[in-house]
């Protein structure tokens, strides 16, 4: 690996997969901006990087993409078994000199709030990654040593190999370093409080990267600061010393037919992709492509028509409420989507896409007409509804998932519907709580849950089969009309 200081000091095996995981004691410690700043610093040094996010978050991988120009990936040990997560990481890290993984919430925070399943720590164990603990030093000093001691000792295999001090001065950092390193953990520097390391947020997390003017320039300035305050060489060396990884027999279960990937056998799937609809798991999109999908992006906000020749439709999550007027005024697109539904075009819609399919969307500014496929309206609740991980079970055979199967996913929204659907049951892991959700017909699956397709590739496979069948005929023999 060209970036490493001394080749003799590190493993240069093809299966070493140099990697570094960035965690913190809690949310709001600066993980995203420090991750993005480090990615920028590494790239400015000519290091080829791959980035990942622990957990189900959509927005943080967008920041990674904005820095790198490549898609970010999610690593989640609730969605997949640890061996599957490891195999996925190996597959996606191929060809990169370095992989950087951003943690989620607090380092040990997992499913239910009282387990480590799906925590940053759980991912560190799955991929055997050296972890850096980011400490927010605002309003604290030596007390942080007690926190570090607790994190190091809470699990014998904590994987915590270093610390970065955030929002502190050079003077205080110099005073604290000996106290931390006396605990047996290395301090890799500090970051002063600065505008370059600050980001605004809204109800679903950080604002989107495209909404931040001059983001790349801001991150470049942050990287320049980091070059003077962090031990970048030391971090690269630590990443290069990670243990080798090997692919196990466990796989994601998607038996991909090589024939389906031939251009002549591909089917075009329209994917809503604009400022209103941008929340997609990249693993979902990649799995669809491996199953023979040609993904065609379009904008429900700006385009007047659906892409020509599509045989299926994906309407992902996002912020339709922030663009309700624009979506409503685009009458031709709303009509196109409703007509496509009436022609039995296979449709998958989740969260924001599900909201868009309703008759109306209410906001604090008024009520707006939407696509009119699902009866009723969606409305704001001012609080998170049904938040967190879920496993979803069909009550009967549906178009893209059969009774007896299940798929894992996540809900994260401040909105609710007068018509949530009742074709599936969502169950919270480790709890007795459950609820009805999702509309399902012979060609539609729409609801608030964000499904993670690799957790059960049967769903995208059945969706793709429906799209292929649609492609083979111009119109279904018995088109469905009206509202759900």
C-alpha positions in Angstrom: 0.0 0.0 0.0 1.6 3.2 -1.2 0.4 5.4 1.6 1.9 3.5 4.5 5.0 4.9 6.1 7.2 1.8 6.2 6.2 -1.3 4.3 8.1 -3.5 6.8 6.0 -2.3 9.7 2.6 -3.3 8.2 0.9 -6.2 6.6 0.8 -5.8 2.9 -1.2 -8.9 2.2 -3.9 -8.6 -0.4 -6.5 -9.6 2.3 -5.4 -7.0 4.8 -8.1 -4.4 3.9 -6.7 -1.4 5.8 -9.5 0.1 7.8 -10.3 2.6 10.5 -13.6 3.0 12.5 -14.6 6.3 14.1 -17.0 6.1 17.1 -18.0 8.3 20.0 -19.6 8.0 23.4 -22.7 9.7 22.1 -24.4 11.4 19.2 -23.4 15.0 18.5 -19.7 14.4 19.2 -18.6 15.3 15.7 -18.3 11.9 14.0 -19.6 13.0 10.6 -17.4 16.1 10.1 -14.3 14.4 11.5 -14.9 11.4 9.2 -15.4 13.7 6.2 -12.4 15.8 7.1 -10.2 12.8 7.4 -11.5 11.4 4.1 -10.6 14.7 2.5 -7.2 14.7 4.1 -6.5 11.1 2.9 -7.6 12.0 -0.6 -5.4 15.0 -0.7 -2.6 12.7 0.1 -3.6 10.5 -2.9 -5.0 7.7 -0.8 -7.9 5.8 -2.5 -10.6 5.5 0.1 -13.9 3.7 0.6 -16.4 4.9 3.2 -19.1 3.2 5.3 -21.7 4.1 7.9 -22.7 1.9 10.8 -26.4 1.5 11.1 -29.4 2.5 8.9 -28.6 6.2 8.3 -29.1 7.6 4.8 -27.7 11.1 5.2 -24.2 10.5 6.5 -23.2 8.3 3.5 -24.3 11.2 1.3 -21.6 13.4 2.9 -19.1 10.6 2.3 -20.2 10.6 -1.4 -19.9 14.3 -1.6 -16.3 14.1 -0.4 -15.2 11.1 -2.5 -17.4 11.0 -5.5 -18.4 7.4 -4.8 -21.3 5.9 -3.0 -21.1 5.2 0.7 -22.2 1.9 2.1 -24.1 0.9 5.3 -22.8 -1.8 7.7 -25.6 -3.0 10.0 -25.5 -6.1 12.2 -29.3 -6.0 12.7 -30.0 -6.2 9.0 -27.4 -8.9 8.4 -25.5 -11.5 10.4 -22.0 -10.5 11.4 -20.4 -12.9 8.9 -22.5 -11.4 6.1 -21.5 -7.9 7.2 -17.9 -8.9 7.1 -18.3 -10.4 3.6 -20.1 -7.3 2.4 -17.3 -5.1 3.8 -14.7 -7.2 2.0 -16.6 -7.1 -1.3 -17.1 -3.3 -1.2 -13.6 -2.5 0.0 -11.9 -4.3 -2.9 -9.5 -2.1 -4.8 -9.4 0.6 -2.1 -6.2 1.5 -0.2 -8.2 2.5 2.9 -11.7 2.1 4.3 -13.1 4.5 6.8 -16.2 3.5 8.8 -18.3 6.1 10.7 -20.1 4.9 13.8 -23.7 5.4 14.9 -24.9 7.0 18.1 -22.8 6.0 21.2 -20.2 3.3 20.7 -22.1 0.6 22.5 -25.6 1.8 21.8 -27.6 -1.0 20.0 -31.0 -2.5 19.4 -33.5 -1.6 22.1 -31.1 0.8 23.9 -30.0 -2.0 26.2 -28.0 -4.3 23.9 -24.9 -3.9 21.7 -26.5 -5.6 18.7 -26.2 -3.3 15.6 -24.0 -0.9 17.6 -20.7 0.6 16.4 -18.9 -1.8 18.7 -20.8 -4.7 17.1 -19.6 -3.6 13.6 -16.1 -3.2 14.9 -16.2 -6.8 16.0 -17.7 -8.0 12.8 -15.0 -6.6 10.6 -12.2 -6.6 13.3 -11.6 -2.9 12.9 -9.3 -0.7 15.1 -11.6 2.0 16.5 -10.9 5.6 17.3 -13.1 7.2 20.0 -14.0 10.8 19.3 -14.4 12.8 22.6 -16.4 16.0 22.6 -14.3 18.0 25.1 -16.6 21.0 25.2 -17.4 21.7 28.9 -15.2 18.9 30.2 -11.5 18.0 30.7 -10.0 15.4 33.1 -13.5 13.8 33.6 -13.2 12.5 30.1 -10.5 10.1 31.3 -13.0 8.4 33.5 -15.3 8.0 30.4 -12.4 6.6 28.3 -11.5 4.1 31.1 -15.1 3.0 31.2 -15.3 2.5 27.5 -12.0 0.5 27.4 -13.1 -1.8 30.2 -16.8 -2.2 29.5 -15.9 -5.0 26.9 -12.6 -6.9 27.0 -12.5 -6.8 23.2 -13.5 -3.1 22.9 -11.4 -2.6 19.7 -10.7 0.9 20.9 -7.2 1.7 19.8 -7.1 5.5 20.0 -8.7 8.8 20.8 -9.3 12.1 19.0 -10.1 15.1 21.2 -12.7 17.3 19.6 -13.5 21.0 20.4 -10.6 21.7 22.6 -7.5 23.9 22.6 -3.9 22.9 21.9 -3.0 23.8 25.5 -5.6 21.7 27.1 -4.9 18.8 24.7 -1.3 18.8 25.7 -2.3 18.6 29.3 -4.7 15.8 28.8 -2.7 13.5 26.5 -0.6 12.0 29.3 -3.7 11.3 31.4 -5.4 9.4 28.5 -2.3 7.5 27.4 -1.7 6.4 31.0 -4.8 4.3 30.4 -3.1 2.4 27.6 -4.7 4.1 24.6 -3.0 6.5 22.1 -4.2 10.0 21.5 -4.1 10.9 17.8 -4.5 14.6 18.3 -7.2 17.2 18.7 -9.5 19.4 16.7 -10.2 23.0 17.9 -13.7 24.4 17.8 -14.0 25.9 14.3 -16.7 26.8 11.8 -15.3 24.2 9.3 -16.3 21.4 11.7 -19.9 22.6 12.2 -23.1 21.4 10.4 -26.7 22.4 10.6 -29.4 19.8 11.3 -33.1 19.3 10.9 -35.7 16.8 12.1 -34.3 13.7 10.3 -30.7 14.5 11.1 -28.1 16.7 9.3 -29.1 18.9 6.4 -28.4 17.4 3.0 -24.9 17.9 1.5 -26.3 19.6 -1.6 -27.9 22.3 0.6 -24.5 23.4 2.0 -22.8 25.9 -0.2 -19.1 25.4 -0.7 -19.1 22.1 1.2 -16.0 20.7 -0.6 -14.0 23.9 0.1 -15.1 23.8 3.7 -13.9 20.2 4.0 -10.7 21.1 2.3 -10.0 23.8 4.9 -11.0 21.3 7.7 -8.5 18.8 6.3 -5.8 21.4 6.3 -6.5 22.1 10.0 -6.4 18.4 10.7 -3.0 18.1 9.0 -1.6 20.4 11.7 -3.5 19.0 14.8 -4.0 15.3 14.1 -1.5 12.5 13.7 -2.6 11.6 10.1 0.5 9.4 9.6 -0.3 7.5 12.8 -3.9 6.9 11.8 -2.8 5.6 8.4 -0.3 3.3 10.1 -3.0 2.0 12.5 -5.4 1.3 9.7 -2.6 -0.6 7.8 -2.0 -2.8 10.9 -5.6 -4.2 10.9 -5.8 -7.9 10.9 -6.4 -9.7 7.6 -10.0 -10.6 6.7 -11.2 -13.6 4.8 -14.5 -14.3 3.1 -16.5 -17.0 4.9 -19.0 -19.4 3.4 -21.9 -17.2 4.6 -23.4 -15.1 1.8 -26.2 -12.6 1.3 -28.3 -15.3 -0.3 -28.9 -13.6 -3.6 -28.3 -16.2 -6.3 -27.7 -13.9 -9.2 -28.4 -15.3 -12.6 -25.5 -14.1 -14.9 -27.9 -14.0 -17.8 -30.0 -11.3 -16.1 -27.0 -8.9 -16.2 -26.7 -9.0 -19.9 -27.8 -5.7 -21.4 -30.5 -7.4 -23.6 -32.0 -9.1 -20.6 -32.0 -6.0 -18.4 -35.2 -4.2 -17.4 -35.4 -0.4 -16.9 -36.6 0.7 -13.5 -37.4 4.4 -12.9 -35.9 5.7 -9.6 -37.1 8.9 -8.1 -33.9 10.8 -7.4 -34.0 14.5 -6.6 -34.1 16.9 -3.7 -37.4 15.4 -2.5 -36.5 11.7 -2.9 -32.9 10.8 -2.1 -32.9 8.2 0.7 -31.8 4.8 -0.8 -29.6 2.1 0.6 -26.9 1.7 -1.9 -26.8 -2.0 -1.2 -30.5 -2.1 -2.3 -29.7 -0.4 -5.6 -26.6 -2.6 -6.3 -28.6 -5.8 -5.6 -31.3 -4.7 -8.1 -28.6 -4.0 -10.7 -27.1 -7.5 -10.1 -30.5 -8.9 -10.6 -30.8 -7.3 -14.0 -32.2 -3.8 -13.3 -31.1 -0.8 -15.3 -31.8 2.1 -12.9 -33.1 5.2 -14.6 -33.2 8.3 -12.4 -35.9 10.9 -12.8 -37.3 13.9 -10.8 -40.9 14.0 -9.6 -40.3 17.6 -8.8 -38.9 18.8 -12.2 -39.6 16.2 -14.9 -43.0 16.3 -16.7 -43.0 12.6 -17.6 -41.7 9.3 -16.4 -38.6 7.9 -18.2 -39.6 6.1 -21.4 -39.7 2.3 -21.5 -39.5 1.6 -17.8 -41.0 -1.6 -16.4 -41.0 -0.7 -12.7 -40.8 2.2 -10.4 -38.9 3.0 -7.1 -40.1 5.8 -5.0 -37.6 6.2 -2.1 -37.6 8.2 1.1 -36.6 11.8 1.5 -38.2 15.2 2.2 -41.4 15.5 0.1 -42.8 17.8 2.8 -40.1 20.4 2.0 -41.1 20.3 -1.7 -44.8 19.8 -1.4 -45.7 22.8 -3.5 -43.4 21.8 -6.3 -44.6 18.2 -6.3 -48.2 19.3 -6.3 -47.8 21.8 -9.1 -46.2 19.1 -11.3 -49.6 17.9 -12.4 -48.3 16.0 -15.5 -45.9 13.9 -13.4 -48.6 13.1 -10.8 -50.9 12.0 -13.6 -48.2 9.9 -15.2 -47.5 8.0 -12.0 -51.2 7.4 -11.4 -51.7 6.2 -15.0 -48.7 3.9 -14.6 -50.2 2.4 -11.5 -53.5 1.9 -13.3 -51.6 0.0 -16.1 -50.3 -2.3 -13.3 -46.7 -1.0 -13.4 -44.8 -2.7 -10.5 -44.1 -0.1 -7.8 -42.1 -0.1 -4.6 -42.6 3.0 -2.5 -41.3 3.7 1.0 -41.6 6.5 3.5 -41.4 9.8 1.5 -42.4 7.9 -1.7 -45.3 6.4 0.2 -46.3 9.9 1.3 -46.2 11.1 -2.3 -48.7 8.4 -3.4 -51.4 9.7 -1.2 -54.3 12.0 -2.3 -53.0 14.8 -0.1 -50.0 15.9 1.9 -50.6 18.4 4.8 -47.9 20.7 6.1 -47.9 23.7 8.4 -48.2 25.8 5.2 -51.3 24.1 3.8 -52.5 20.9 2.1 -51.2 19.8 -1.3 -52.4 17.4 -3.9 -50.2 14.3 -4.5 -50.4 11.3 -6.8 -53.8 10.2 -5.7 -53.1 6.4 -5.6 -53.6 5.9 -1.9 -56.7 7.3 -0.4 -56.5 9.9 2.4 -53.7 12.2 3.4 -50.4 12.3 5.4 -49.9 14.8 8.1 -47.1 16.0 10.5 -47.1 14.7 14.1 -44.2 16.8 15.5 -42.6 13.6 17.0 -40.9 10.5 15.7 -43.5 7.8 14.9 -42.7 4.0 15.3 -39.0 4.8 15.3 -36.4 2.1 14.9 -35.6 -1.3 13.6 -38.5 -3.6 12.6 -39.0 -7.0 11.0 -42.0 -7.0 8.6 -44.2 -10.1 7.9 -46.9 -10.3 5.1 -50.3 -11.4 6.3 -50.9 -13.0 2.9 -49.1 -13.6 -0.4 -48.2 -10.2 -1.8 -46.8 -9.2 -5.1 -43.2 -9.1 -4.0 -43.2 -11.1 -0.7 -45.1 -14.2 0.3 -46.7 -15.2 3.5 -44.2 -17.0 5.7 -41.4 -14.7 4.6 -40.1 -11.6 6.3 -37.8 -8.7 5.7 -35.9 -6.3 8.0 -36.1 -2.6 7.9 -36.2 0.7 9.7 -38.7 3.5 10.3 -37.7 7.1 10.9 -40.4 9.8 10.2 -42.3 12.6 11.9 -45.3 12.0 9.7 -48.3 9.7 9.7 -51.0 8.6 7.4 -54.8 8.3 7.6 -54.3 5.1 5.6 -51.1 3.2 6.6 -52.2 -0.1 5.1 -52.7 -3.4 6.7 -51.2 -6.1 4.4 -48.1 -6.6 6.6 -47.3 -6.7 10.3 -44.2 -4.8 11.7 -42.6 -6.2 14.8 -40.0 -4.5 17.0 -37.0 -6.7 17.8 -36.9 -7.9 21.4 -40.3 -6.4 22.2 -43.9 -7.4 22.0 -44.9 -4.2 20.1 -46.3 -4.6 16.6 -48.6 -2.8 14.2 -50.2 -3.1 10.8 -48.5 -1.4 7.9 -48.0 -1.4 4.1 -50.3 -1.5 1.1 -49.9 -4.5 -1.1 -51.7 -5.3 -4.4 -50.6 -7.6 -7.2 -48.1 -4.9 -8.4 -47.7 -2.4 -5.5 -45.9 -2.4 -2.1 -46.0 0.9 -0.3 -45.6 2.0 3.3 -43.5 3.9 5.8 -40.8 1.1 6.4 -37.5 1.4 4.6 -36.6 -2.2 3.7 -33.1 -3.5 3.5 -33.2 -5.8 0.5 -30.1 -7.9 1.3 -31.8 -9.1 4.6 -34.2 -11.0 2.3 -33.3 -10.9 -1.4 -36.6 -12.7 -2.2 -38.3 -9.3 -2.2 -36.2 -7.6 -4.8 -36.1 -10.8 -6.8 -39.9 -11.0 -6.9 -40.1 -7.3 -7.8 -37.7 -7.9 -10.6 -39.7 -10.9 -11.8 -42.8 -8.7 -11.9 -40.9 -6.0 -13.8 -39.7 -8.6 -16.4 -43.3 -9.9 -16.8 -44.5 -6.3 -17.3 -41.8 -5.8 -19.9 -43.0 -8.8 -21.9 -46.4 -7.2 -22.4 -47.4 -3.6 -23.2 -50.4 -3.6 -20.8 -51.6 -6.0 -18.2 -54.7 -8.0 -19.2 -56.7 -6.7 -16.2 -55.5 -3.2 -15.3 -56.4 -2.1 -11.8 -58.0 1.3 -11.4 -59.0 3.5 -8.5 -57.4 4.2 -5.1 -56.0 1.8 -2.6 
